[in-house]
């Protein structure tokens, strides 16, 4: 039985590898991307995952296409490639905010449907 899988940051790297893996298993795979439009046959939604409004819209698009999300891979994040000694507090805060808040926003939405279905599958990267 195929599942509905949503992977944030799924257009390259680890996220893309996850998308390819779930697709090989026969799952319905949806990915979000912000700047790099993905290649391949995945249902892709442009989404700034630091925006609650865009996260809500992405979930709505995935649920309209496939139904409730059954597996969530929270992979989207940002990096500021600086030595810690050179990083200012604004850069540090933006990395922490993006990488932790993103997981909270997508987890909160996904968990509502998952708990109703009594099936929670969440992977935080």
Rosetta constraint file for C-alpha pairs under 8 A:
AtomPair CA 1 CA 27 HARMONIC 7.99 0.50
AtomPair CA 2 CA 25 HARMONIC 7.83 0.50
AtomPair CA 2 CA 26 HARMONIC 5.72 0.50
AtomPair CA 2 CA 27 HARMONIC 4.45 0.50
AtomPair CA 2 CA 28 HARMONIC 6.52 0.50
AtomPair CA 3 CA 27 HARMONIC 4.92 0.50
AtomPair CA 3 CA 28 HARMONIC 5.97 0.50
AtomPair CA 3 CA 69 HARMONIC 7.89 0.50
AtomPair CA 3 CA 70 HARMONIC 6.08 0.50
AtomPair CA 3 CA 71 HARMONIC 7.21 0.50
AtomPair CA 4 CA 27 HARMONIC 6.16 0.50
AtomPair CA 4 CA 28 HARMONIC 4.88 0.50
AtomPair CA 4 CA 29 HARMONIC 6.18 0.50
AtomPair CA 4 CA 30 HARMONIC 7.67 0.50
AtomPair CA 4 CA 66 HARMONIC 6.49 0.50
AtomPair CA 4 CA 67 HARMONIC 7.10 0.50
AtomPair CA 4 CA 68 HARMONIC 6.85 0.50
AtomPair CA 4 CA 69 HARMONIC 5.09 0.50
AtomPair CA 4 CA 70 HARMONIC 5.21 0.50
AtomPair CA 4 CA 71 HARMONIC 6.31 0.50
AtomPair CA 5 CA 22 HARMONIC 7.50 0.50
AtomPair CA 5 CA 27 HARMONIC 6.79 0.50
AtomPair CA 5 CA 28 HARMONIC 6.04 0.50
AtomPair CA 5 CA 29 HARMONIC 4.90 0.50
AtomPair CA 5 CA 30 HARMONIC 6.10 0.50
AtomPair CA 5 CA 69 HARMONIC 5.95 0.50
AtomPair CA 5 CA 70 HARMONIC 6.02 0.50
AtomPair CA 5 CA 71 HARMONIC 4.63 0.50
AtomPair CA 5 CA 72 HARMONIC 5.89 0.50
AtomPair CA 5 CA 73 HARMONIC 7.62 0.50
AtomPair CA 6 CA 29 HARMONIC 6.09 0.50
AtomPair CA 6 CA 30 HARMONIC 4.83 0.50
AtomPair CA 6 CA 31 HARMONIC 5.61 0.50
AtomPair CA 6 CA 32 HARMONIC 7.78 0.50
AtomPair CA 6 CA 62 HARMONIC 7.81 0.50
AtomPair CA 6 CA 69 HARMONIC 6.48 0.50
AtomPair CA 6 CA 71 HARMONIC 6.32 0.50
AtomPair CA 6 CA 72 HARMONIC 5.03 0.50
AtomPair CA 6 CA 73 HARMONIC 6.20 0.50
AtomPair CA 7 CA 15 HARMONIC 6.51 0.50
AtomPair CA 7 CA 18 HARMONIC 7.68 0.50
AtomPair CA 7 CA 19 HARMONIC 6.89 0.50
AtomPair CA 7 CA 29 HARMONIC 7.63 0.50
AtomPair CA 7 CA 30 HARMONIC 6.33 0.50
AtomPair CA 7 CA 31 HARMONIC 4.71 0.50
AtomPair CA 7 CA 32 HARMONIC 6.42 0.50
AtomPair CA 7 CA 72 HARMONIC 6.04 0.50
AtomPair CA 7 CA 73 HARMONIC 4.61 0.50
AtomPair CA 7 CA 74 HARMONIC 6.07 0.50
AtomPair CA 7 CA 75 HARMONIC 6.65 0.50
AtomPair CA 8 CA 15 HARMONIC 7.14 0.50
AtomPair CA 8 CA 31 HARMONIC 5.65 0.50
AtomPair CA 8 CA 32 HARMONIC 4.77 0.50
AtomPair CA 8 CA 33 HARMONIC 6.88 0.50
AtomPair CA 8 CA 49 HARMONIC 7.77 0.50
AtomPair CA 8 CA 73 HARMONIC 6.36 0.50
AtomPair CA 8 CA 74 HARMONIC 5.26 0.50
AtomPair CA 8 CA 75 HARMONIC 5.21 0.50
AtomPair CA 8 CA 76 HARMONIC 5.01 0.50
AtomPair CA 9 CA 15 HARMONIC 5.68 0.50
AtomPair CA 9 CA 16 HARMONIC 7.90 0.50
AtomPair CA 9 CA 31 HARMONIC 6.76 0.50
AtomPair CA 9 CA 32 HARMONIC 5.40 0.50
AtomPair CA 9 CA 33 HARMONIC 5.18 0.50
AtomPair CA 9 CA 34 HARMONIC 7.49 0.50
AtomPair CA 9 CA 74 HARMONIC 7.60 0.50
AtomPair CA 9 CA 75 HARMONIC 5.36 0.50
AtomPair CA 9 CA 76 HARMONIC 4.01 0.50
AtomPair CA 9 CA 77 HARMONIC 7.24 0.50
AtomPair CA 10 CA 14 HARMONIC 7.51 0.50
AtomPair CA 10 CA 15 HARMONIC 3.94 0.50
AtomPair CA 10 CA 16 HARMONIC 4.71 0.50
AtomPair CA 10 CA 18 HARMONIC 7.57 0.50
AtomPair CA 10 CA 19 HARMONIC 6.51 0.50
AtomPair CA 10 CA 31 HARMONIC 4.96 0.50
AtomPair CA 10 CA 32 HARMONIC 5.81 0.50
AtomPair CA 10 CA 33 HARMONIC 6.29 0.50
AtomPair CA 10 CA 38 HARMONIC 7.79 0.50
AtomPair CA 10 CA 75 HARMONIC 7.23 0.50
AtomPair CA 10 CA 76 HARMONIC 7.49 0.50
AtomPair CA 11 CA 15 HARMONIC 6.38 0.50
AtomPair CA 11 CA 16 HARMONIC 5.19 0.50
AtomPair CA 11 CA 31 HARMONIC 7.02 0.50
AtomPair CA 11 CA 32 HARMONIC 7.22 0.50
AtomPair CA 11 CA 33 HARMONIC 5.87 0.50
AtomPair CA 11 CA 36 HARMONIC 6.48 0.50
AtomPair CA 11 CA 37 HARMONIC 6.57 0.50
AtomPair CA 11 CA 38 HARMONIC 4.57 0.50
AtomPair CA 11 CA 39 HARMONIC 7.42 0.50
AtomPair CA 12 CA 16 HARMONIC 4.62 0.50
AtomPair CA 12 CA 17 HARMONIC 7.51 0.50
AtomPair CA 12 CA 36 HARMONIC 7.86 0.50
AtomPair CA 12 CA 38 HARMONIC 7.22 0.50
AtomPair CA 13 CA 17 HARMONIC 6.35 0.50
AtomPair CA 14 CA 18 HARMONIC 6.18 0.50
AtomPair CA 14 CA 75 HARMONIC 7.64 0.50
AtomPair CA 15 CA 19 HARMONIC 6.21 0.50
AtomPair CA 15 CA 73 HARMONIC 7.99 0.50
AtomPair CA 15 CA 75 HARMONIC 6.02 0.50
AtomPair CA 15 CA 76 HARMONIC 7.85 0.50
AtomPair CA 16 CA 20 HARMONIC 6.16 0.50
AtomPair CA 17 CA 21 HARMONIC 6.17 0.50
AtomPair CA 18 CA 22 HARMONIC 6.24 0.50
AtomPair CA 19 CA 23 HARMONIC 6.09 0.50
AtomPair CA 19 CA 29 HARMONIC 6.37 0.50
AtomPair CA 19 CA 30 HARMONIC 7.87 0.50
AtomPair CA 19 CA 31 HARMONIC 7.44 0.50
AtomPair CA 19 CA 42 HARMONIC 7.89 0.50
AtomPair CA 20 CA 24 HARMONIC 6.21 0.50
AtomPair CA 21 CA 25 HARMONIC 6.56 0.50
AtomPair CA 22 CA 26 HARMONIC 6.62 0.50
AtomPair CA 22 CA 27 HARMONIC 5.58 0.50
AtomPair CA 22 CA 28 HARMONIC 7.82 0.50
AtomPair CA 22 CA 29 HARMONIC 6.83 0.50
AtomPair CA 23 CA 27 HARMONIC 5.22 0.50
AtomPair CA 23 CA 28 HARMONIC 6.69 0.50
AtomPair CA 23 CA 29 HARMONIC 6.20 0.50
AtomPair CA 28 CA 66 HARMONIC 7.11 0.50
AtomPair CA 29 CA 42 HARMONIC 5.99 0.50
AtomPair CA 29 CA 43 HARMONIC 6.54 0.50
AtomPair CA 30 CA 42 HARMONIC 5.85 0.50
AtomPair CA 30 CA 43 HARMONIC 4.63 0.50
AtomPair CA 30 CA 44 HARMONIC 5.76 0.50
AtomPair CA 30 CA 45 HARMONIC 7.58 0.50
AtomPair CA 30 CA 62 HARMONIC 6.63 0.50
AtomPair CA 31 CA 42 HARMONIC 6.81 0.50
AtomPair CA 31 CA 43 HARMONIC 6.28 0.50
AtomPair CA 31 CA 44 HARMONIC 4.91 0.50
AtomPair CA 31 CA 45 HARMONIC 6.30 0.50
AtomPair CA 32 CA 44 HARMONIC 5.63 0.50
AtomPair CA 32 CA 45 HARMONIC 4.82 0.50
AtomPair CA 32 CA 46 HARMONIC 5.65 0.50
AtomPair CA 32 CA 47 HARMONIC 5.80 0.50
AtomPair CA 32 CA 58 HARMONIC 7.51 0.50
AtomPair CA 33 CA 37 HARMONIC 6.49 0.50
AtomPair CA 33 CA 38 HARMONIC 7.43 0.50
AtomPair CA 33 CA 44 HARMONIC 7.09 0.50
AtomPair CA 33 CA 45 HARMONIC 6.39 0.50
AtomPair CA 33 CA 46 HARMONIC 5.03 0.50
AtomPair CA 33 CA 47 HARMONIC 5.79 0.50
AtomPair CA 33 CA 48 HARMONIC 7.56 0.50
AtomPair CA 34 CA 46 HARMONIC 5.45 0.50
AtomPair CA 34 CA 47 HARMONIC 5.35 0.50
AtomPair CA 34 CA 48 HARMONIC 5.56 0.50
AtomPair CA 34 CA 49 HARMONIC 7.97 0.50
AtomPair CA 35 CA 46 HARMONIC 7.97 0.50
AtomPair CA 37 CA 46 HARMONIC 7.93 0.50
AtomPair CA 38 CA 44 HARMONIC 7.28 0.50
AtomPair CA 43 CA 62 HARMONIC 7.98 0.50
AtomPair CA 45 CA 58 HARMONIC 6.11 0.50
AtomPair CA 45 CA 61 HARMONIC 7.68 0.50
AtomPair CA 46 CA 58 HARMONIC 7.64 0.50
AtomPair CA 47 CA 54 HARMONIC 5.53 0.50
AtomPair CA 47 CA 55 HARMONIC 6.51 0.50
AtomPair CA 47 CA 58 HARMONIC 6.55 0.50
AtomPair CA 48 CA 54 HARMONIC 6.10 0.50
AtomPair CA 48 CA 55 HARMONIC 7.23 0.50
AtomPair CA 49 CA 54 HARMONIC 6.60 0.50
AtomPair CA 49 CA 55 HARMONIC 5.62 0.50
AtomPair CA 49 CA 76 HARMONIC 7.36 0.50
AtomPair CA 49 CA 98 HARMONIC 7.92 0.50
AtomPair CA 49 CA 102 HARMONIC 5.76 0.50
AtomPair CA 49 CA 105 HARMONIC 7.89 0.50
AtomPair CA 49 CA 106 HARMONIC 7.99 0.50
AtomPair CA 50 CA 55 HARMONIC 7.77 0.50
AtomPair CA 50 CA 98 HARMONIC 5.92 0.50
AtomPair CA 50 CA 101 HARMONIC 7.00 0.50
AtomPair CA 50 CA 102 HARMONIC 5.61 0.50
AtomPair CA 50 CA 105 HARMONIC 7.99 0.50
AtomPair CA 51 CA 55 HARMONIC 6.21 0.50
AtomPair CA 52 CA 56 HARMONIC 6.05 0.50
AtomPair CA 52 CA 105 HARMONIC 6.72 0.50
AtomPair CA 53 CA 57 HARMONIC 6.26 0.50
AtomPair CA 54 CA 58 HARMONIC 6.06 0.50
AtomPair CA 55 CA 59 HARMONIC 6.24 0.50
AtomPair CA 55 CA 105 HARMONIC 7.32 0.50
AtomPair CA 55 CA 106 HARMONIC 6.88 0.50
AtomPair CA 56 CA 60 HARMONIC 6.19 0.50
AtomPair CA 56 CA 109 HARMONIC 7.67 0.50
AtomPair CA 57 CA 61 HARMONIC 6.16 0.50
AtomPair CA 58 CA 62 HARMONIC 6.25 0.50
AtomPair CA 59 CA 63 HARMONIC 6.00 0.50
AtomPair CA 59 CA 69 HARMONIC 7.99 0.50
AtomPair CA 59 CA 109 HARMONIC 7.65 0.50
AtomPair CA 60 CA 64 HARMONIC 5.99 0.50
AtomPair CA 61 CA 65 HARMONIC 6.23 0.50
AtomPair CA 62 CA 66 HARMONIC 5.93 0.50
AtomPair CA 62 CA 67 HARMONIC 6.89 0.50
AtomPair CA 62 CA 68 HARMONIC 7.70 0.50
AtomPair CA 62 CA 69 HARMONIC 7.56 0.50
AtomPair CA 63 CA 67 HARMONIC 4.10 0.50
AtomPair CA 63 CA 68 HARMONIC 5.07 0.50
AtomPair CA 63 CA 69 HARMONIC 6.76 0.50
AtomPair CA 68 CA 113 HARMONIC 6.27 0.50
AtomPair CA 68 CA 114 HARMONIC 7.88 0.50
AtomPair CA 69 CA 110 HARMONIC 6.25 0.50
AtomPair CA 69 CA 113 HARMONIC 7.10 0.50
AtomPair CA 69 CA 114 HARMONIC 7.28 0.50
AtomPair CA 70 CA 110 HARMONIC 7.71 0.50
AtomPair CA 70 CA 113 HARMONIC 7.81 0.50
AtomPair CA 70 CA 114 HARMONIC 6.14 0.50
AtomPair CA 70 CA 119 HARMONIC 7.04 0.50
AtomPair CA 70 CA 120 HARMONIC 6.95 0.50
AtomPair CA 70 CA 121 HARMONIC 6.57 0.50
AtomPair CA 71 CA 120 HARMONIC 7.17 0.50
AtomPair CA 71 CA 121 HARMONIC 4.81 0.50
AtomPair CA 71 CA 122 HARMONIC 5.87 0.50
AtomPair CA 71 CA 123 HARMONIC 7.96 0.50
AtomPair CA 72 CA 107 HARMONIC 7.66 0.50
AtomPair CA 72 CA 110 HARMONIC 6.94 0.50
AtomPair CA 72 CA 121 HARMONIC 6.32 0.50
AtomPair CA 72 CA 122 HARMONIC 4.77 0.50
AtomPair CA 72 CA 123 HARMONIC 6.16 0.50
AtomPair CA 73 CA 122 HARMONIC 5.93 0.50
AtomPair CA 73 CA 123 HARMONIC 4.66 0.50
AtomPair CA 73 CA 124 HARMONIC 6.01 0.50
AtomPair CA 73 CA 125 HARMONIC 7.35 0.50
AtomPair CA 74 CA 102 HARMONIC 7.79 0.50
AtomPair CA 74 CA 103 HARMONIC 5.85 0.50
AtomPair CA 74 CA 106 HARMONIC 7.21 0.50
AtomPair CA 74 CA 107 HARMONIC 7.89 0.50
AtomPair CA 74 CA 122 HARMONIC 7.59 0.50
AtomPair CA 74 CA 123 HARMONIC 6.13 0.50
AtomPair CA 74 CA 124 HARMONIC 4.90 0.50
AtomPair CA 74 CA 125 HARMONIC 6.02 0.50
AtomPair CA 75 CA 124 HARMONIC 6.46 0.50
AtomPair CA 75 CA 125 HARMONIC 5.02 0.50
AtomPair CA 76 CA 99 HARMONIC 7.24 0.50
AtomPair CA 76 CA 102 HARMONIC 7.37 0.50
AtomPair CA 77 CA 95 HARMONIC 7.75 0.50
AtomPair CA 77 CA 98 HARMONIC 6.04 0.50
AtomPair CA 77 CA 99 HARMONIC 4.86 0.50
AtomPair CA 77 CA 102 HARMONIC 7.54 0.50
AtomPair CA 78 CA 95 HARMONIC 5.95 0.50
AtomPair CA 78 CA 98 HARMONIC 6.53 0.50
AtomPair CA 78 CA 99 HARMONIC 6.56 0.50
AtomPair CA 79 CA 95 HARMONIC 6.10 0.50
AtomPair CA 80 CA 91 HARMONIC 6.92 0.50
AtomPair CA 80 CA 92 HARMONIC 7.93 0.50
AtomPair CA 80 CA 95 HARMONIC 7.03 0.50
AtomPair CA 82 CA 86 HARMONIC 6.16 0.50
AtomPair CA 82 CA 87 HARMONIC 5.82 0.50
AtomPair CA 83 CA 87 HARMONIC 6.23 0.50
AtomPair CA 87 CA 91 HARMONIC 6.27 0.50
AtomPair CA 87 CA 92 HARMONIC 6.53 0.50
AtomPair CA 88 CA 92 HARMONIC 6.30 0.50
AtomPair CA 89 CA 93 HARMONIC 5.88 0.50
AtomPair CA 90 CA 94 HARMONIC 6.12 0.50
AtomPair CA 91 CA 95 HARMONIC 6.35 0.50
AtomPair CA 92 CA 96 HARMONIC 6.30 0.50
AtomPair CA 93 CA 97 HARMONIC 5.79 0.50
AtomPair CA 94 CA 98 HARMONIC 5.93 0.50
AtomPair CA 95 CA 99 HARMONIC 5.96 0.50
AtomPair CA 96 CA 100 HARMONIC 5.78 0.50
AtomPair CA 96 CA 101 HARMONIC 7.68 0.50
AtomPair CA 97 CA 101 HARMONIC 5.28 0.50
AtomPair CA 97 CA 102 HARMONIC 7.55 0.50
AtomPair CA 98 CA 102 HARMONIC 5.59 0.50
AtomPair CA 99 CA 103 HARMONIC 6.79 0.50
AtomPair CA 100 CA 104 HARMONIC 6.54 0.50
AtomPair CA 101 CA 105 HARMONIC 6.17 0.50
AtomPair CA 102 CA 106 HARMONIC 6.32 0.50
AtomPair CA 103 CA 107 HARMONIC 5.81 0.50
AtomPair CA 103 CA 124 HARMONIC 7.14 0.50
AtomPair CA 104 CA 108 HARMONIC 5.94 0.50
AtomPair CA 105 CA 109 HARMONIC 6.64 0.50
AtomPair CA 106 CA 110 HARMONIC 6.08 0.50
AtomPair CA 107 CA 111 HARMONIC 5.77 0.50
AtomPair CA 107 CA 122 HARMONIC 7.63 0.50
AtomPair CA 108 CA 112 HARMONIC 6.77 0.50
AtomPair CA 109 CA 113 HARMONIC 7.60 0.50
AtomPair CA 110 CA 114 HARMONIC 6.27 0.50
AtomPair CA 111 CA 115 HARMONIC 5.75 0.50
AtomPair CA 111 CA 120 HARMONIC 6.92 0.50
AtomPair CA 112 CA 116 HARMONIC 6.52 0.50
AtomPair CA 113 CA 117 HARMONIC 6.26 0.50
AtomPair CA 114 CA 118 HARMONIC 5.87 0.50
AtomPair CA 114 CA 119 HARMONIC 5.17 0.50
AtomPair CA 114 CA 120 HARMONIC 5.13 0.50
AtomPair CA 114 CA 121 HARMONIC 7.84 0.50
AtomPair CA 115 CA 119 HARMONIC 6.21 0.50
AtomPair CA 115 CA 120 HARMONIC 6.49 0.50
